């Protein structure tokens, strides 16, 4: 430390104002820049060394070319790195609020109300802090991997359930449709069995149609006018026997039968939709939810804090 003191003013060298400069005396002593400016006599043109009293011939412009003492300068720089630039005391404390090293005087002045820790204590806690975070990151990585695997595993189970559910729905729908088709066929057969009056009306209409066709054929085959007139007379009176009443009744009963079939089909459509909804809701609990993963969320992610 004594080598960092100017021998003339007995103040510490610095890298700004009290720069350590080597003067051209016999022993090449080092004096601070401020002292050199005070000791130099521009009128006499020399600088007297305050240590060995040697007179060094210098001009004023030579003062700017005096070499620096690199050894002292390096020591100053190294000292400044580990010392307070304001108080020149060792930086043996750490202000957590400002995140910087400070000296003992700083703790009693500018940083007196801050969270201050000894550097040696901080260095001792660094390993604990890093260990804490390494363990935390390890737990997070494990949790992420476990969660990822569980999602895939549960997702595959859901896909299997969907396939099974689809097959079950398909089989039940095929069975349901087959039963309904048989039921409609039975309704058709039952309806046809009850159409006795329709058959009677159909018979009357068919007989009139056959008779008309027969007379028309006879008219075409008649060899003379007398035969044609005889057939014409029969056709003329047969026209009045046209079974209009039976045709109207037959049409009415056919319409009723068709409407009966249609109404059964509409009922079937509604029942099919209802059956499909019921089948879809039967296994709705097969969907994966966050509740299925609740046991994963109970895992301890963070280790015990080193500060506790």
Number of C-alpha atoms within 10 A of each C-alpha: 8 9 12 19 19 23 18 15 12 12 13 18 23 19 13 8 10 18 22 30 27 19 23 19 19 12 12 11 18 26 26 27 22 15 17 22 13 9 14 20 15 13 8 10 13 17 25 19 23 16 13 11 11 15 15 16 14 18 16 15 9 9 16 10 9 14 13 17 17 12 11 20 18 12 14 20 13 11 16 18 12 16 19 19 14 11 13 14 17 18 22 16 20 24 20 13 11 12 10 10 20 28 22 17 17 18 18 11 9 10 18 12 10 14 13 18 16 16 16 11 11 13 10 11 14 11 11 14 13 12 14 17 15 13 15 18 15 14 17 16 13 13 17 13 12 12 15 11 12 15 16 11 11 16 14 12 15 15 13 13 15 16 12 12 18 14 12 14 18 14 12 15 16 12 12 16 16 12 12 19 14 11 14 17 13 12 15 16 11 11 15 14 10 10 15 10 13 19 14 13 20 16 13 15 19 13 13 16 13 11 14 17 13 12 17 16 12 16 19 10 11 15 10 9 10 10 13 17 13 14 19 16 10 12 18 11 10 14 11 9 10 15 17 11 11 18 16 12 15 20 14 13 15 15 12 13 16 14 12 14 16 13 12 16 15 11 11 18 14 11 15 16 11 12 16 16 11 12 18 14 10 11 12 10 8 14 14 13 10 10 9 12 14 10 9 15 12 8 11 12 16 14 14 11 11 13 7 4
